[in-house]
Amino acid sequence: METVCYIEIIKDGRDFVARAQLSSGAVKEYRHQIFEDVLTEMVIDLQEELSE
C-alpha cells in the first residue's frame, strides 16, 4: 500500500479550503464557498494528476 496524497480541509471565513499534498511534494489548494464544489474540483484535478 502506498500513500498518494494527504488532504486537509478547513473553513476560512465563508470559504472551504482543501489542500492536497501529493507524494511528489507538490501542494495544490482549492477554495470555494460551497463544500461540494471544492471537493468536486479537487477530486477531478487529483484524478488527472494521479492517472499520469
N, C-alpha and C positions, 0 to 999 in steps of 0.2 A: 504494500500500500504506500502511496506517495501523496504528500500534500501538494496541491497545485496552487492554492491561494488562501489567504486569510482575509476575512471580510469583517469590517467594523461598521456598524450603523448607529448614527447618533441623530439627535434632534437639535438643530441650531436655530432657535427662534421659530419661525414658521416653516423652515425647510428641514427636510430629511436629508442627511448626508451619508452616503455609503462610500467607504474607502476599501478598495481591494488591493492587497499586496500580493503580486504574483511571485512564484518561486524564483523567477529571474531577478527579482528585486524591484521591478517596476511597480509603481503605485499609481492607481487610477482613482479618481474621485468623481462621484456622481451626486448631483444636488437637484432636488425638486420639492415642491410643496406637497405633492401627492405621493404617499408612500409607495403605492403600487407602480407609479410611473418611474420612480428612482430604481426600484427593483427590476422592472422590465428592461430599462436602459442598461443597467449593469449586467444582467444575465445575457442579453443579446451581444453586448460587447465582449464579455468573457467567453461566450461560445465561439465567437470569431477568433479571438486571441488564442484560445487553447486548442482549437482544431488545426492550427497551422503547423 
